[in-house]
Each structure stands twice: as C-alpha cells, then as structure tokens.
Amino acid sequence: MQLNELNGTYVLDPTHTTLSFVTRHAMVTKVRGSFEEFEGQAVIDAANPQATTLEVKINPASVNTRNEDRDNHVRSADFFDVEKYPTWTFVGTSYAVQGDTVEVTGDLTIKDITRSITIPLEYQGSAKDPFGNDRVGFEGSVQVNRSDFGLTWNAALETGGFLVSDKITLEFEISAIKQA
C-alpha cells in the first residue's frame, strides 16, 4: 500500500514503536533516552490530508536513559517535573504529503508550554503481520530547543560550554496498527 492510499484509524503499537531523544552531554558525547509509556491514534484521510487527526500522549516519568540516577534527575523539577506535569501531548494540526514523506505539523506540549513543530515522517511501508493486523511504519526526527519548553536546568563546565545541550533531537520509529 502506498502512503496516498492510507485510510482509517491507526493506533501506536508501543511494543514496536520507539519515541526517543538525543542530546549532547558535556559538549563531547551524546546521551540517548526513550519513553516507555505512551499512546497515540491517527485517523487518516488520504483523499483529504487536512481532515486527518493525530494525538499522542507521553508519560515523561517513563523516561529511560539507561542510568537510574540520571533518570531520577531528569524526572525531577530540574527537568521534566513529572509530579506537576504528568503528561506531554502532541496534537497534529496540518499535514503535507511529499512523495513517501508526510510532514506533520502539530502542537507539542511539555510542562504546559505549547510550541508548534513540524516532523518529517518517512513512510516505511505496510504489511499484514502473522496475527492478521494491518501495520504501517514511519520514521523521522526533528530538532527542538529544550529551553523553549521550560527545560532550562544546566551546569557550566570549567572548559566552557554547558553540561547539557539546549538542542535536542527527537526521534520517532513508529509502528501503528489499523483498527477494524
């Protein structure tokens, strides 16, 4: 099935979808993290892409950077403040299809701060899995400044620069299942 033939309601498959981020640490290396708990649904109208709807909810407390101390710091009021802001959302507002890529523009809300971002998602194809589910796949990434969302904690380095980069790359590897 081609991208321009997709129609219907699709839900994210959390066991085959990765929502992650990458940031520069200490100006010399990268730290990667992902979210383990999220849900999302898209209602796709190929004939009229502007009628498409998309909503994703992320539990920021489910962050996993493969380091418990760092994860606890990221969950704290210094960064995500998960006790005060337990849910992040992305709601699609417009869609543009260019070949095998759909540019999804939407409102990303983190810590009650909403900013519009555009995510280019490359269509990876569709398949019927062994359980009879119709699946579609998309991959993409976008850079954002964490300070735009109130994520401003940092520490200066002796050698200049800061411990955590303001620039964050959000990465998406999506597997969604068509609903009957």
C-alpha positions in Angstrom: 0.0 0.0 0.0 1.3 3.5 -0.9 1.2 6.4 1.5 -1.5 8.1 -0.5 -3.7 5.0 -0.1 -3.8 5.0 3.7 -7.2 5.5 5.3 -8.7 4.6 8.6 -7.9 4.6 12.3 -4.4 3.5 13.4 -3.1 3.2 17.0 0.6 3.1 18.0 1.9 -0.3 18.9 4.1 0.5 22.0 6.0 -2.7 21.8 7.2 -1.9 18.2 7.4 1.9 18.4 10.2 4.0 19.8 9.9 7.6 20.9 13.3 8.8 21.9 15.7 11.8 22.2 19.4 12.6 21.8 21.3 15.4 23.4 24.9 16.4 23.7 26.4 15.9 27.2 29.5 17.8 28.4 30.0 19.1 24.9 31.8 15.9 23.9 29.3 13.0 23.7 25.7 12.2 23.3 23.1 10.8 25.7 20.1 8.9 24.4 16.8 8.3 26.1 13.4 6.9 25.3 9.9 6.9 26.8 8.5 3.5 27.8 4.8 4.6 28.2 2.8 6.4 25.5 -0.3 6.0 23.4 -1.4 7.5 20.2 -4.0 7.4 17.5 -4.3 8.8 14.0 -7.4 8.9 11.8 -6.0 9.1 8.3 -8.0 10.5 5.3 -5.7 10.1 2.2 -8.1 11.9 -0.1 -8.2 14.9 2.2 -5.0 15.0 4.4 -6.2 18.1 6.3 -9.1 16.0 7.6 -6.5 13.7 9.2 -6.3 13.8 13.0 -3.4 12.7 15.2 -2.9 12.7 19.0 -0.1 11.3 21.1 0.2 11.2 24.9 3.6 10.5 26.6 4.2 9.7 30.2 7.5 11.6 30.9 8.0 9.6 34.1 8.7 6.6 31.9 11.9 8.1 30.6 14.8 5.6 30.3 18.4 6.8 29.6 19.9 3.5 30.9 21.1 5.2 34.1 18.8 5.3 37.2 20.4 8.3 38.8 20.2 10.3 35.6 16.6 9.2 35.0 15.6 10.3 38.5 17.3 13.7 37.9 15.5 14.1 34.6 12.2 13.3 36.2 12.8 15.9 39.0 11.7 19.6 39.0 15.1 20.4 37.4 13.9 19.0 34.1 10.6 17.2 33.5 8.9 17.9 36.9 6.8 14.8 36.4 4.8 15.2 39.6 3.5 18.6 38.4 3.4 17.7 34.6 2.5 14.0 34.3 1.6 14.1 30.6 3.0 15.5 27.4 1.0 15.7 24.3 1.4 16.2 20.5 -1.7 17.1 18.5 -1.4 17.3 14.7 -2.7 20.5 13.1 -1.7 20.1 9.5 -0.3 17.5 7.1 1.6 17.8 3.8 2.5 14.8 1.7 5.6 14.9 -0.5 6.3 11.5 -2.1 6.9 9.0 0.7 7.2 11.7 3.4 4.4 13.3 5.4 5.3 16.5 7.1 3.2 16.5 10.3 2.9 19.9 11.9 1.4 20.0 15.4 1.4 21.4 18.9 3.9 19.8 21.3 3.1 20.5 24.9 5.7 19.9 27.6 5.3 21.4 31.1 2.2 23.3 30.0 4.2 25.1 27.3 3.0 24.5 23.7 5.1 25.1 20.6 4.3 24.2 17.0 6.8 21.8 15.4 7.0 20.1 12.1 8.1 16.5 11.9 9.0 14.9 8.5 8.0 11.3 8.8 9.2 8.9 6.0 6.7 6.2 5.2 8.4 2.8 5.6 5.5 0.7 4.1 2.7 -1.5 5.3 2.4 -5.2 6.0 0.0 -7.7 7.4 1.6 -9.3 10.4 1.3 -13.1 11.3 -1.7 -12.2 13.6 -3.7 -10.6 10.8 -3.0 -7.0 11.8 -2.5 -4.4 9.1 0.6 -2.4 10.1 2.2 0.8 8.8 5.6 2.2 9.6 7.1 5.7 9.7 10.5 7.1 10.8 11.6 10.6 11.4 13.3 13.2 13.6 13.2 16.8 14.4 15.4 19.2 16.4 14.0 21.4 19.2 15.4 23.6 21.8 14.6 22.3 25.3 14.6 25.8 26.7 11.5 26.6 24.5 9.6 24.1 26.8 10.9 25.4 30.1 13.6 22.7 30.4 16.4 25.1 31.4 18.5 23.4 34.1 22.2 23.3 33.3 25.7 23.4 34.8 28.6 25.4 33.4 31.8 23.5 32.5 35.2 24.6 33.6 36.4 24.3 30.0 33.5 26.4 28.7 30.1 25.5 27.5 27.4 23.6 29.4 26.8 20.1 30.7 23.6 19.6 28.6 23.0 21.0 25.2 19.9 23.1 24.6 19.4 21.4 21.2 17.6 18.1 21.4 16.9 15.7 18.6 13.5 13.9 18.9 13.5 10.6 17.1 10.4 8.5 16.0 10.3 4.9 14.9 6.6 4.2 14.5 4.6 1.0 14.0 0.8 1.6 14.0 -2.0 -1.0 13.7 -5.1 -0.4 11.7 -8.3 -0.7 13.8 -11.3 -2.6 12.4 
